[in-house]
């Protein structure tokens, strides 16, 4: 009986932890352009510092609007050719919740009036996930997993790179120049002209405070 009780507690805790990583309340955010440094007084929106060439995402306690939290995303660029153009971002989380996710989106298109794209998200615990977002919901190509190639902790730079092999129709994800995960998008896109890419940051409902993530695109 005691073993069964302990097992039930373990399962409950496992489910509770897993729920913290669910991507809920997807919300497109605007980007404010600043010429004199990052504006951290604009909660729940991305700011672009045109002088430094970096994006920043910041929140404070006043952002709490949902019991589930939000996943904020914004488009920062567009693929200009038929071929998929490799995407690389240097990302560093300075403050916030260690298990909330952040990262990049890519292969973004609008289908039936709704955004559809793929995401690679990481956290400060050296974990990541890969998923597809559409009007039908979220499909996970890779559930939350650990990676030895991610730097762990706050104020640690991690570089996420996405490339595409047109022969196999597969994306290749790299962390800090190391191959990590290969997958196929269910759409099997052959012409990437006009497809968008951008950045993502999640805020958990229990921790709407002091979230700050900095993104820098690497050309």
N, C-alpha and C positions, 0 to 999 in steps of 0.2 A: 504493500500500500504506500509506504514511504517513497519507494522508487518511482511509482506511478505519479505521485504528487510532485516529486522533483522534476520528472519528465514533462509534466504539464506546465510547470513554471518555466522550464527551458523553452518549450514551444511557444508559450505566450510572449516571452522576452524576444525570441527570434522574430516573431510576427511583428511585435512592436517596433523593433529596430528596422525591419524591412519597410514598414509603413513610412518611416521618416524619410526614406529615399524616393518615395513615389513622386512623380512629376505632376503636380496638380496646379490648376488655375493658370494655364499658359496665358501670358499677357504680353502683347507687343508694346514696347516702350519707345519713346522718342529719344532722339539724341540732341543734346544741347551743345552748341559749339562755343568754346571759350578761347580767348586769345591771351589771357593772363593767368593761366594755371587752371587746374581742375576745380570745378565748383562743387564742393561737397555739401552745399546747402540745398541741393535739388534732389530730394529723396525719390527713390524708386525709378530713377531715369538714368540713362547713360549720358555721360558728358565726354566730349571730345576736345582735347587740348591741341589746338592746331599748331602751336609752337613746338610742343614736345612730340606730337604725333602719337599720343596714347589716349585710350578710352578708359573711363573709370565708371564703376557702378557703386553707388552708395545708398544706404538706407538709414533710417533712425526709427525710434519706437513709434513715431506718429504714423508710420506706414501701415500699421496693423489694420487691415480691412477684411481679412478672411480667416476663418478658423483653420483652414487647410494650408495657408501660405500661397505663394505665387512663384511661378517660373517666368522671369522677365527675359525677353529676347528682342533683338533689333538687328536689322540688316545693315552692314557696313560697306558692302561692295557687291559687284556683279561680275559674273563670268562673261568675258567679252568675245570668246571664240567658241567654235564647235567643240573643241577639245576641252576637257576638264583642266582648269588651271590650278596647280597645287596651292594649297592654303596652309599658312603657318602663322600661329600666334604665340607670342610669349605672354604667359599669364602668371600673375602673382596675387595671392590673396593676403591682404595685410591684417585685416581684423574681421571678426564675425564668428559664425558657428562652424566648427571644424568639419561637420559632416554634411553641410549644405553644398549642393553641387554647382559647378560653374564650368564654362567651356565654350565651344563654338558650334555653330550650325552651318550646314552647307547643302547644296543641291536644292535650294528653296525655289518653289514655284507656287503659283496660285491655281488651284483646281476647283472648279465650281464655286468660285468666290471665297475659298478657304485656303489658307497657307498650308503647304506640305513641304517637309524638309527632314533631314537627318541631323542628329546631334551626337557629339562626343562630349561627355561631361566628366569632370574629375572633382575630387575634394582634397582637403589638406591631410587626409588620412591615407594618401597614396592609393585611392580607389577610383575606379572609373566605371562608366556604363556607356553603351552605344544604343541609340534607339531611332525610330522613325515616327514622325508626327504627321498626322493627317486628320481629315474630318471624321474619320472612323475611330480615332483615338490614338493610342501609343502602342507601338510594337517594339519589343526589345530584341535587338540583335545580340546584345551582350548584357546580361544581368550584372548587377554590381559585383565587381571583382577587384582584387588587389593587383598591383603592378610594382615590380621591383625597379622599374625604370622611371617612376615618379618620385620627385623630391617631396618629402613629408614635412608638414608643419606650415606655420604662417611665415610670410615674408620669404618664401621659397619660389624661385622662378621655375616654371615648367613650360616647355615648348611642345605644343600639339601641332602635328602636321598631317594633312590629308592629301593623298594622291590617288590616282585612278588608272587602272589598266583597261584600256578599251577593248583588248582582245578577250580577256576573261570577264569583263564587265564587273570588276571587283574594286572596292576601295581598300586602301592600305592606310592604317593609322599608325603613326609613330609618336612616341613620347621621348623627347630629348634625343632625337636621331636614332632611336631603337625601334625596330618593328615590333608591334604589339598585337594587332588584330586585323584580320582581313575579312571582308564580308561583301555580300551582294545586296544592292538595293532592289526591292521588289519591283521598282519601276523600270529597271534596265534602260537607263537614259542613254541615248546615242548622240544627241545634240544638246550641249550645255549652254548655248548662247542665251544670255539673259537670266540665267539662274543665279540666285543671290546666295550670299554667305554672310555670316555675322557672329555675334557674341551672345552669350547666355549667362544668367546668374539666377540662382534659386534662393528664396528666402523662406525659411521654415516658420510656421505660425507661432511656434513657441519662442522664437528668437528674432523678433523684428528689431534688431538694434545693432548699430555699429558695423554693418556689413560694408566692406570695401574691397573691391577686386579691380585690379588694373590689367588692361589688355593692350598689347602692342603688336600690330601686324608686322610680320617679317617678310619682306619682298625678296 
